[in-house]
Amino acid sequence: MAVPKRKTSKARRDKRRAANIKMTAPHLVECKSCHEKMMPHHVCPSCGKYKGEEVVAVDE
């Protein structure tokens, strides 16, 4: 069985792990009723509608 000659440092280990984690901004779409930016497949936080139907009552 292969055994490493030296201990892998924390910096080298974490650099290798960080290469797979790339942060991206969330994709936003325009709400069809109020034209505000919102997450896709979620209730609009500004008007409370989902697919044109009011789901959540929003205090204005």
CHARMM-style PDB file with segment names, atoms N, HN, CA, C and O in Angstrom:
ATOM      1  N   MET     1       0.837  -1.182   0.000  1.00  0.00      PROA
ATOM      2  CA  MET     1       0.000   0.000   0.000  1.00  0.00      PROA
ATOM      3  C   MET     1       0.883   1.246   0.000  1.00  0.00      PROA
ATOM      4  O   MET     1       1.882   1.302   0.717  1.00  0.00      PROA
ATOM      5  N   ALA     2       0.516   2.240  -0.800  1.00  0.00      PROA
ATOM      6  HN  ALA     2      -0.295   2.195  -1.382  1.00  0.00      PROA
ATOM      7  CA  ALA     2       1.295   3.477  -0.886  1.00  0.00      PROA
ATOM      8  C   ALA     2       1.061   4.322   0.356  1.00  0.00      PROA
ATOM      9  O   ALA     2      -0.070   4.497   0.810  1.00  0.00      PROA
ATOM     10  N   VAL     3       2.158   4.841   0.894  1.00  0.00      PROA
ATOM     11  HN  VAL     3       3.076   4.700   0.526  1.00  0.00      PROA
ATOM     12  CA  VAL     3       2.097   5.679   2.085  1.00  0.00      PROA
ATOM     13  C   VAL     3       2.811   6.990   1.767  1.00  0.00      PROA
ATOM     14  O   VAL     3       3.911   6.957   1.214  1.00  0.00      PROA
ATOM     15  N   PRO     4       2.222   8.151   2.097  1.00  0.00      PROA
ATOM     16  CA  PRO     4       2.881   9.426   1.810  1.00  0.00      PROA
ATOM     17  C   PRO     4       4.147   9.608   2.649  1.00  0.00      PROA
ATOM     18  O   PRO     4       4.199   9.215   3.814  1.00  0.00      PROA
ATOM     19  N   LYS     5       5.178  10.219   2.023  1.00  0.00      PROA
ATOM     20  HN  LYS     5       5.135  10.538   1.076  1.00  0.00      PROA
ATOM     21  CA  LYS     5       6.431  10.442   2.743  1.00  0.00      PROA
ATOM     22  C   LYS     5       6.318  11.568   3.758  1.00  0.00      PROA
ATOM     23  O   LYS     5       6.932  11.520   4.823  1.00  0.00      PROA
ATOM     24  N   ARG     6       5.510  12.604   3.411  1.00  0.00      PROA
ATOM     25  HN  ARG     6       5.011  12.642   2.545  1.00  0.00      PROA
ATOM     26  CA  ARG     6       5.374  13.757   4.303  1.00  0.00      PROA
ATOM     27  C   ARG     6       3.897  14.098   4.504  1.00  0.00      PROA
ATOM     28  O   ARG     6       3.043  13.759   3.685  1.00  0.00      PROA
ATOM     29  N   LYS     7       3.630  14.769   5.604  1.00  0.00      PROA
ATOM     30  HN  LYS     7       4.325  15.044   6.269  1.00  0.00      PROA
ATOM     31  CA  LYS     7       2.275  15.209   5.898  1.00  0.00      PROA
ATOM     32  C   LYS     7       1.875  16.320   4.921  1.00  0.00      PROA
ATOM     33  O   LYS     7       2.664  17.222   4.638  1.00  0.00      PROA
ATOM     34  N   THR     8       0.660  16.245   4.420  1.00  0.00      PROA
ATOM     35  HN  THR     8       0.020  15.513   4.650  1.00  0.00      PROA
ATOM     36  CA  THR     8       0.137  17.308   3.562  1.00  0.00      PROA
ATOM     37  C   THR     8      -0.274  18.475   4.444  1.00  0.00      PROA
ATOM     38  O   THR     8      -1.052  18.312   5.383  1.00  0.00      PROA
ATOM     39  N   SER     9       0.258  19.662   4.134  1.00  0.00      PROA
ATOM     40  HN  SER     9       0.891  19.795   3.371  1.00  0.00      PROA
ATOM     41  CA  SER     9      -0.045  20.832   4.961  1.00  0.00      PROA
ATOM     42  C   SER     9      -1.509  21.243   4.794  1.00  0.00      PROA
ATOM     43  O   SER     9      -2.161  20.888   3.811  1.00  0.00      PROA
ATOM     44  N   LYS    10      -2.007  21.995   5.770  1.00  0.00      PROA
ATOM     45  HN  LYS    10      -1.478  22.283   6.568  1.00  0.00      PROA
ATOM     46  CA  LYS    10      -3.398  22.439   5.728  1.00  0.00      PROA
ATOM     47  C   LYS    10      -3.647  23.355   4.537  1.00  0.00      PROA
ATOM     48  O   LYS    10      -4.708  23.298   3.916  1.00  0.00      PROA
ATOM     49  N   ALA    11      -2.672  24.196   4.218  1.00  0.00      PROA
ATOM     50  HN  ALA    11      -1.810  24.242   4.722  1.00  0.00      PROA
ATOM     51  CA  ALA    11      -2.828  25.113   3.089  1.00  0.00      PROA
ATOM     52  C   ALA    11      -2.931  24.351   1.772  1.00  0.00      PROA
ATOM     53  O   ALA    11      -3.786  24.661   0.942  1.00  0.00      PROA
ATOM     54  N   ARG    12      -2.074  23.363   1.576  1.00  0.00      PROA
ATOM     55  HN  ARG    12      -1.380  23.110   2.250  1.00  0.00      PROA
ATOM     56  CA  ARG    12      -2.101  22.574   0.344  1.00  0.00      PROA
ATOM     57  C   ARG    12      -3.394  21.763   0.247  1.00  0.00      PROA
ATOM     58  O   ARG    12      -3.997  21.672  -0.822  1.00  0.00      PROA
ATOM     59  N   ARG    13      -3.812  21.179   1.362  1.00  0.00      PROA
ATOM     60  HN  ARG    13      -3.322  21.252   2.230  1.00  0.00      PROA
ATOM     61  CA  ARG    13      -5.049  20.402   1.398  1.00  0.00      PROA
ATOM     62  C   ARG    13      -6.256  21.287   1.067  1.00  0.00      PROA
ATOM     63  O   ARG    13      -7.109  20.906   0.266  1.00  0.00      PROA
ATOM     64  N   ASP    14      -6.324  22.476   1.691  1.00  0.00      PROA
ATOM     65  HN  ASP    14      -5.631  22.786   2.342  1.00  0.00      PROA
ATOM     66  CA  ASP    14      -7.470  23.353   1.495  1.00  0.00      PROA
ATOM     67  C   ASP    14      -7.491  23.965   0.098  1.00  0.00      PROA
ATOM     68  O   ASP    14      -8.570  24.202  -0.446  1.00  0.00      PROA
ATOM     69  N   LYS    15      -6.322  24.227  -0.499  1.00  0.00      PROA
ATOM     70  HN  LYS    15      -5.446  24.034  -0.058  1.00  0.00      PROA
ATOM     71  CA  LYS    15      -6.277  24.719  -1.878  1.00  0.00      PROA
ATOM     72  C   LYS    15      -6.843  23.679  -2.835  1.00  0.00      PROA
ATOM     73  O   LYS    15      -7.553  24.025  -3.780  1.00  0.00      PROA
ATOM     74  N   ARG    16      -6.542  22.442  -2.603  1.00  0.00      PROA
ATOM     75  HN  ARG    16      -5.966  22.161  -1.836  1.00  0.00      PROA
ATOM     76  CA  ARG    16      -7.057  21.373  -3.453  1.00  0.00      PROA
ATOM     77  C   ARG    16      -8.580  21.259  -3.316  1.00  0.00      PROA
ATOM     78  O   ARG    16      -9.283  21.082  -4.310  1.00  0.00      PROA
ATOM     79  N   ARG    17      -9.075  21.360  -2.105  1.00  0.00      PROA
ATOM     80  HN  ARG    17      -8.503  21.504  -1.297  1.00  0.00      PROA
ATOM     81  CA  ARG    17     -10.511  21.245  -1.883  1.00  0.00      PROA
ATOM     82  C   ARG    17     -11.276  22.451  -2.414  1.00  0.00      PROA
ATOM     83  O   ARG    17     -12.410  22.317  -2.874  1.00  0.00      PROA
ATOM     84  N   ALA    18     -10.656  23.633  -2.351  1.00  0.00      PROA
ATOM     85  HN  ALA    18      -9.735  23.742  -1.978  1.00  0.00      PROA
ATOM     86  CA  ALA    18     -11.338  24.851  -2.772  1.00  0.00      PROA
ATOM     87  C   ALA    18     -11.496  24.927  -4.282  1.00  0.00      PROA
ATOM     88  O   ALA    18     -12.321  25.702  -4.767  1.00  0.00      PROA
ATOM     89  N   ALA    19     -10.728  24.145  -5.044  1.00  0.00      PROA
ATOM     90  HN  ALA    19     -10.058  23.516  -4.650  1.00  0.00      PROA
ATOM     91  CA  ALA    19     -10.830  24.189  -6.499  1.00  0.00      PROA
ATOM     92  C   ALA    19     -12.180  23.688  -6.980  1.00  0.00      PROA
ATOM     93  O   ALA    19     -12.615  24.059  -8.070  1.00  0.00      PROA
ATOM     94  N   ASN    20     -12.859  22.851  -6.194  1.00  0.00      PROA
ATOM     95  HN  ASN    20     -12.505  22.549  -5.308  1.00  0.00      PROA
ATOM     96  CA  ASN    20     -14.136  22.293  -6.602  1.00  0.00      PROA
ATOM     97  C   ASN    20     -15.324  23.144  -6.175  1.00  0.00      PROA
ATOM     98  O   ASN    20     -16.447  22.902  -6.618  1.00  0.00      PROA
ATOM     99  N   ILE    21     -15.091  24.132  -5.324  1.00  0.00      PROA
ATOM    100  HN  ILE    21     -14.179  24.328  -4.964  1.00  0.00      PROA
ATOM    101  CA  ILE    21     -16.180  24.965  -4.809  1.00  0.00      PROA
ATOM    102  C   ILE    21     -16.074  26.336  -5.444  1.00  0.00      PROA
ATOM    103  O   ILE    21     -15.243  27.152  -5.046  1.00  0.00      PROA
ATOM    104  N   LYS    22     -16.915  26.586  -6.428  1.00  0.00      PROA
ATOM    105  HN  LYS    22     -17.590  25.923  -6.752  1.00  0.00      PROA
ATOM    106  CA  LYS    22     -16.911  27.882  -7.094  1.00  0.00      PROA
ATOM    107  C   LYS    22     -18.257  28.543  -6.817  1.00  0.00      PROA
ATOM    108  O   LYS    22     -19.298  28.025  -7.220  1.00  0.00      PROA
ATOM    109  N   MET    23     -18.240  29.667  -6.141  1.00  0.00      PROA
ATOM    110  HN  MET    23     -17.394  30.087  -5.813  1.00  0.00      PROA
ATOM    111  CA  MET    23     -19.458  30.357  -5.788  1.00  0.00      PROA
ATOM    112  C   MET    23     -19.957  31.155  -6.989  1.00  0.00      PROA
ATOM    113  O   MET    23     -19.183  31.856  -7.641  1.00  0.00      PROA
ATOM    114  N   THR    24     -21.237  31.048  -7.274  1.00  0.00      PROA
ATOM    115  HN  THR    24     -21.866  30.479  -6.744  1.00  0.00      PROA
ATOM    116  CA  THR    24     -21.850  31.813  -8.354  1.00  0.00      PROA
ATOM    117  C   THR    24     -23.054  32.562  -7.801  1.00  0.00      PROA
ATOM    118  O   THR    24     -23.656  32.156  -6.806  1.00  0.00      PROA
ATOM    119  N   ALA    25     -23.387  33.643  -8.453  1.00  0.00      PROA
ATOM    120  HN  ALA    25     -22.899  33.973  -9.261  1.00  0.00      PROA
ATOM    121  CA  ALA    25     -24.541  34.423  -8.042  1.00  0.00      PROA
ATOM    122  C   ALA    25     -25.814  33.647  -8.373  1.00  0.00      PROA
ATOM    123  O   ALA    25     -25.851  32.934  -9.375  1.00  0.00      PROA
ATOM    124  N   PRO    26     -26.852  33.772  -7.556  1.00  0.00      PROA
ATOM    125  CA  PRO    26     -28.089  33.048  -7.848  1.00  0.00      PROA
ATOM    126  C   PRO    26     -28.740  33.579  -9.116  1.00  0.00      PROA
ATOM    127  O   PRO    26     -28.698  34.778  -9.392  1.00  0.00      PROA
ATOM    128  N   HSD    27     -29.341  32.682  -9.882  1.00  0.00      PROA
ATOM    129  HN  HSD    27     -29.376  31.708  -9.658  1.00  0.00      PROA
ATOM    130  CA  HSD    27     -30.019  33.065 -11.114  1.00  0.00      PROA
ATOM    131  C   HSD    27     -31.340  33.718 -10.756  1.00  0.00      PROA
ATOM    132  O   HSD    27     -32.131  33.141 -10.010  1.00  0.00      PROA
ATOM    133  N   LEU    28     -31.592  34.910 -11.274  1.00  0.00      PROA
ATOM    134  HN  LEU    28     -30.949  35.378 -11.881  1.00  0.00      PROA
ATOM    135  CA  LEU    28     -32.820  35.637 -10.975  1.00  0.00      PROA
ATOM    136  C   LEU    28     -33.639  35.812 -12.243  1.00  0.00      PROA
ATOM    137  O   LEU    28     -33.090  36.014 -13.326  1.00  0.00      PROA
ATOM    138  N   VAL    29     -34.945  35.734 -12.102  1.00  0.00      PROA
ATOM    139  HN  VAL    29     -35.391  35.570 -11.222  1.00  0.00      PROA
ATOM    140  CA  VAL    29     -35.863  35.961 -13.214  1.00  0.00      PROA
ATOM    141  C   VAL    29     -36.795  37.101 -12.835  1.00  0.00      PROA
ATOM    142  O   VAL    29     -36.861  37.503 -11.673  1.00  0.00      PROA
ATOM    143  N   GLU    30     -37.520  37.621 -13.833  1.00  0.00      PROA
ATOM    144  HN  GLU    30     -37.466  37.294 -14.776  1.00  0.00      PROA
ATOM    145  CA  GLU    30     -38.428  38.732 -13.598  1.00  0.00      PROA
ATOM    146  C   GLU    30     -39.811  38.203 -13.271  1.00  0.00      PROA
ATOM    147  O   GLU    30     -40.321  37.315 -13.955  1.00  0.00      PROA
ATOM    148  N   CYS    31     -40.413  38.741 -12.235  1.00  0.00      PROA
ATOM    149  HN  CYS    31     -39.999  39.462 -11.680  1.00  0.00      PROA
ATOM    150  CA  CYS    31     -41.787  38.366 -11.866  1.00  0.00      PROA
ATOM    151  C   CYS    31     -42.726  38.860 -12.965  1.00  0.00      PROA
ATOM    152  O   CYS    31     -42.599  39.993 -13.431  1.00  0.00      PROA
ATOM    153  N   LYS    32     -43.673  38.006 -13.380  1.00  0.00      PROA
ATOM    154  HN  LYS    32     -43.776  37.086 -13.002  1.00  0.00      PROA
ATOM    155  CA  LYS    32     -44.568  38.370 -14.480  1.00  0.00      PROA
ATOM    156  C   LYS    32     -45.614  39.401 -14.082  1.00  0.00      PROA
ATOM    157  O   LYS    32     -46.157  40.087 -14.947  1.00  0.00      PROA
ATOM    158  N   SER    33     -45.907  39.523 -12.790  1.00  0.00      PROA
ATOM    159  HN  SER    33     -45.466  38.965 -12.087  1.00  0.00      PROA
ATOM    160  CA  SER    33     -46.949  40.455 -12.382  1.00  0.00      PROA
ATOM    161  C   SER    33     -46.390  41.807 -11.932  1.00  0.00      PROA
ATOM    162  O   SER    33     -46.947  42.847 -12.285  1.00  0.00      PROA
ATOM    163  N   CYS    34     -45.307  41.810 -11.163  1.00  0.00      PROA
ATOM    164  HN  CYS    34     -44.855  40.965 -10.876  1.00  0.00      PROA
ATOM    165  CA  CYS    34     -44.777  43.088 -10.654  1.00  0.00      PROA
ATOM    166  C   CYS    34     -43.427  43.463 -11.260  1.00  0.00      PROA
ATOM    167  O   CYS    34     -42.931  44.562 -11.009  1.00  0.00      PROA
ATOM    168  N   HSD    35     -42.821  42.576 -12.053  1.00  0.00      PROA
ATOM    169  HN  HSD    35     -43.224  41.684 -12.257  1.00  0.00      PROA
ATOM    170  CA  HSD    35     -41.554  42.823 -12.766  1.00  0.00      PROA
ATOM    171  C   HSD    35     -40.362  43.059 -11.844  1.00  0.00      PROA
ATOM    172  O   HSD    35     -39.402  43.729 -12.225  1.00  0.00      PROA
ATOM    173  N   GLU    36     -40.423  42.508 -10.631  1.00  0.00      PROA
ATOM    174  HN  GLU    36     -41.203  41.964 -10.322  1.00  0.00      PROA
ATOM    175  CA  GLU    36     -39.280  42.553  -9.717  1.00  0.00      PROA
ATOM    176  C   GLU    36     -38.447  41.293  -9.920  1.00  0.00      PROA
ATOM    177  O   GLU    36     -38.952  40.288 -10.420  1.00  0.00      PROA
ATOM    178  N   LYS    37     -37.168  41.343  -9.533  1.00  0.00      PROA
ATOM    179  HN  LYS    37     -36.758  42.160  -9.128  1.00  0.00      PROA
ATOM    180  CA  LYS    37     -36.307  40.175  -9.638  1.00  0.00      PROA
ATOM    181  C   LYS    37     -36.648  39.189  -8.523  1.00  0.00      PROA
ATOM    182  O   LYS    37     -36.868  39.581  -7.378  1.00  0.00      PROA
ATOM    183  N   MET    38     -36.688  37.883  -8.880  1.00  0.00      PROA
ATOM    184  HN  MET    38     -36.510  37.564  -9.810  1.00  0.00      PROA
ATOM    185  CA  MET    38     -37.019  36.851  -7.908  1.00  0.00      PROA
ATOM    186  C   MET    38     -36.323  35.555  -8.301  1.00  0.00      PROA
ATOM    187  O   MET    38     -35.880  35.404  -9.440  1.00  0.00      PROA
ATOM    188  N   MET    39     -36.226  34.614  -7.351  1.00  0.00      PROA
ATOM    189  HN  MET    39     -36.586  34.737  -6.426  1.00  0.00      PROA
ATOM    190  CA  MET    39     -35.655  33.313  -7.630  1.00  0.00      PROA
ATOM    191  C   MET    39     -36.660  32.498  -8.455  1.00  0.00      PROA
ATOM    192  O   MET    39     -37.861  32.567  -8.197  1.00  0.00      PROA
ATOM    193  N   PRO    40     -36.186  31.731  -9.439  1.00  0.00      PROA
ATOM    194  CA  PRO    40     -37.131  30.933 -10.218  1.00  0.00      PROA
ATOM    195  C   PRO    40     -37.767  29.830  -9.365  1.00  0.00      PROA
ATOM    196  O   PRO    40     -37.130  29.288  -8.462  1.00  0.00      PROA
ATOM    197  N   HSD    41     -39.016  29.509  -9.660  1.00  0.00      PROA
ATOM    198  HN  HSD    41     -39.533  29.949 -10.393  1.00  0.00      PROA
ATOM    199  CA  HSD    41     -39.792  28.480  -8.965  1.00  0.00      PROA
ATOM    200  C   HSD    41     -40.003  28.808  -7.493  1.00  0.00      PROA
ATOM    201  O   HSD    41     -40.122  27.901  -6.669  1.00  0.00      PROA
ATOM    202  N   HSD    42     -40.050  30.100  -7.151  1.00  0.00      PROA
ATOM    203  HN  HSD    42     -39.953  30.836  -7.820  1.00  0.00      PROA
ATOM    204  CA  HSD    42     -40.319  30.544  -5.784  1.00  0.00      PROA
ATOM    205  C   HSD    42     -41.439  31.583  -5.818  1.00  0.00      PROA
ATOM    206  O   HSD    42     -41.717  32.169  -6.864  1.00  0.00      PROA
ATOM    207  N   VAL    43     -42.075  31.806  -4.680  1.00  0.00      PROA
ATOM    208  HN  VAL    43     -41.850  31.331  -3.829  1.00  0.00      PROA
ATOM    209  CA  VAL    43     -43.074  32.854  -4.551  1.00  0.00      PROA
ATOM    210  C   VAL    43     -42.358  34.198  -4.579  1.00  0.00      PROA
ATOM    211  O   VAL    43     -41.312  34.363  -3.951  1.00  0.00      PROA
ATOM    212  N   CYS    44     -42.918  35.152  -5.304  1.00  0.00      PROA
ATOM    213  HN  CYS    44     -43.768  35.017  -5.815  1.00  0.00      PROA
ATOM    214  CA  CYS    44     -42.316  36.489  -5.397  1.00  0.00      PROA
ATOM    215  C   CYS    44     -42.386  37.160  -4.027  1.00  0.00      PROA
ATOM    216  O   CYS    44     -43.468  37.252  -3.447  1.00  0.00      PROA
ATOM    217  N   PRO    45     -41.251  37.632  -3.497  1.00  0.00      PROA
ATOM    218  CA  PRO    45     -41.281  38.249  -2.169  1.00  0.00      PROA
ATOM    219  C   PRO    45     -41.959  39.617  -2.143  1.00  0.00      PROA
ATOM    220  O   PRO    45     -42.395  40.056  -1.079  1.00  0.00      PROA
ATOM    221  N   SER    46     -42.060  40.306  -3.287  1.00  0.00      PROA
ATOM    222  HN  SER    46     -41.706  39.950  -4.152  1.00  0.00      PROA
ATOM    223  CA  SER    46     -42.641  41.645  -3.270  1.00  0.00      PROA
ATOM    224  C   SER    46     -44.157  41.641  -3.461  1.00  0.00      PROA
ATOM    225  O   SER    46     -44.853  42.453  -2.852  1.00  0.00      PROA
ATOM    226  N   CYS    47     -44.683  40.734  -4.300  1.00  0.00      PROA
ATOM    227  HN  CYS    47     -44.118  40.074  -4.794  1.00  0.00      PROA
ATOM    228  CA  CYS    47     -46.136  40.728  -4.515  1.00  0.00      PROA
ATOM    229  C   CYS    47     -46.821  39.474  -3.978  1.00  0.00      PROA
ATOM    230  O   CYS    47     -48.044  39.474  -3.835  1.00  0.00      PROA
ATOM    231  N   GLY    48     -46.086  38.411  -3.677  1.00  0.00      PROA
ATOM    232  HN  GLY    48     -45.093  38.411  -3.793  1.00  0.00      PROA
ATOM    233  CA  GLY    48     -46.661  37.200  -3.091  1.00  0.00      PROA
ATOM    234  C   GLY    48     -47.359  36.296  -4.079  1.00  0.00      PROA
ATOM    235  O   GLY    48     -48.189  35.477  -3.684  1.00  0.00      PROA
ATOM    236  N   LYS    49     -47.039  36.425  -5.375  1.00  0.00      PROA
ATOM    237  HN  LYS    49     -46.365  37.090  -5.696  1.00  0.00      PROA
ATOM    238  CA  LYS    49     -47.696  35.597  -6.387  1.00  0.00      PROA
ATOM    239  C   LYS    49     -46.750  34.516  -6.889  1.00  0.00      PROA
ATOM    240  O   LYS    49     -45.531  34.682  -6.889  1.00  0.00      PROA
ATOM    241  N   TYR    50     -47.347  33.397  -7.318  1.00  0.00      PROA
ATOM    242  HN  TYR    50     -48.338  33.263  -7.318  1.00  0.00      PROA
ATOM    243  CA  TYR    50     -46.602  32.301  -7.934  1.00  0.00      PROA
ATOM    244  C   TYR    50     -47.401  31.827  -9.130  1.00  0.00      PROA
ATOM    245  O   TYR    50     -48.545  31.395  -8.983  1.00  0.00      PROA
ATOM    246  N   LYS    51     -46.814  31.902 -10.305  1.00  0.00      PROA
ATOM    247  HN  LYS    51     -45.885  32.253 -10.424  1.00  0.00      PROA
ATOM    248  CA  LYS    51     -47.465  31.540 -11.571  1.00  0.00      PROA
ATOM    249  C   LYS    51     -48.767  32.313 -11.765  1.00  0.00      PROA
ATOM    250  O   LYS    51     -49.761  31.754 -12.229  1.00  0.00      PROA
ATOM    251  N   GLY    52     -48.762  33.595 -11.413  1.00  0.00      PROA
ATOM    252  HN  GLY    52     -47.955  34.050 -11.036  1.00  0.00      PROA
ATOM    253  CA  GLY    52     -49.918  34.458 -11.624  1.00  0.00      PROA
ATOM    254  C   GLY    52     -50.992  34.386 -10.566  1.00  0.00      PROA
ATOM    255  O   GLY    52     -51.921  35.193 -10.590  1.00  0.00      PROA
ATOM    256  N   GLU    53     -50.903  33.454  -9.641  1.00  0.00      PROA
ATOM    257  HN  GLU    53     -50.149  32.799  -9.622  1.00  0.00      PROA
ATOM    258  CA  GLU    53     -51.911  33.331  -8.583  1.00  0.00      PROA
ATOM    259  C   GLU    53     -51.335  33.822  -7.262  1.00  0.00      PROA
ATOM    260  O   GLU    53     -50.177  33.552  -6.945  1.00  0.00      PROA
ATOM    261  N   GLU    54     -52.147  34.546  -6.489  1.00  0.00      PROA
ATOM    262  HN  GLU    54     -53.088  34.766  -6.747  1.00  0.00      PROA
ATOM    263  CA  GLU    54     -51.690  35.042  -5.200  1.00  0.00      PROA
ATOM    264  C   GLU    54     -51.656  33.880  -4.206  1.00  0.00      PROA
ATOM    265  O   GLU    54     -52.673  33.235  -3.951  1.00  0.00      PROA
ATOM    266  N   VAL    55     -50.479  33.628  -3.656  1.00  0.00      PROA
ATOM    267  HN  VAL    55     -49.653  34.152  -3.863  1.00  0.00      PROA
ATOM    268  CA  VAL    55     -50.273  32.514  -2.737  1.00  0.00      PROA
ATOM    269  C   VAL    55     -50.099  33.022  -1.319  1.00  0.00      PROA
ATOM    270  O   VAL    55     -50.614  32.429  -0.371  1.00  0.00      PROA
ATOM    271  N   VAL    56     -49.367  34.129  -1.173  1.00  0.00      PROA
ATOM    272  HN  VAL    56     -48.948  34.610  -1.943  1.00  0.00      PROA
ATOM    273  CA  VAL    56     -49.064  34.699   0.128  1.00  0.00      PROA
ATOM    274  C   VAL    56     -49.558  36.133   0.160  1.00  0.00      PROA
ATOM    275  O   VAL    56     -49.300  36.900  -0.768  1.00  0.00      PROA
ATOM    276  N   ALA    57     -50.266  36.503   1.220  1.00  0.00      PROA
ATOM    277  HN  ALA    57     -50.475  35.880   1.973  1.00  0.00      PROA
ATOM    278  CA  ALA    57     -50.686  37.883   1.379  1.00  0.00      PROA
ATOM    279  C   ALA    57     -49.510  38.710   1.867  1.00  0.00      PROA
ATOM    280  O   ALA    57     -48.892  38.383   2.880  1.00  0.00      PROA
ATOM    281  N   VAL    58     -49.197  39.797   1.138  1.00  0.00      PROA
ATOM    282  HN  VAL    58     -49.700  40.063   0.315  1.00  0.00      PROA
ATOM    283  CA  VAL    58     -48.052  40.641   1.463  1.00  0.00      PROA
ATOM    284  C   VAL    58     -48.558  41.978   1.984  1.00  0.00      PROA
ATOM    285  O   VAL    58     -49.401  42.612   1.349  1.00  0.00      PROA
ATOM    286  N   ASP    59     -48.054  42.412   3.132  1.00  0.00      PROA
ATOM    287  HN  ASP    59     -47.369  41.897   3.647  1.00  0.00      PROA
ATOM    288  CA  ASP    59     -48.409  43.719   3.680  1.00  0.00      PROA
ATOM    289  C   ASP    59     -47.633  44.791   2.943  1.00  0.00      PROA
ATOM    290  O   ASP    59     -46.415  44.697   2.791  1.00  0.00      PROA
ATOM    291  N   GLU    60     -48.340  45.804   2.489  1.00  0.00      PROA
ATOM    292  HN  GLU    60     -49.330  45.880   2.612  1.00  0.00      PROA
ATOM    293  CA  GLU    60     -47.675  46.882   1.760  1.00  0.00      PROA
ATOM    294  C   GLU    60     -47.716  48.185   2.498  1.00  0.00      PROA
ATOM    295  OT1 GLU    60     -47.196  49.188   2.009  1.00  0.00      PROA
TER     296      GLU     60
END
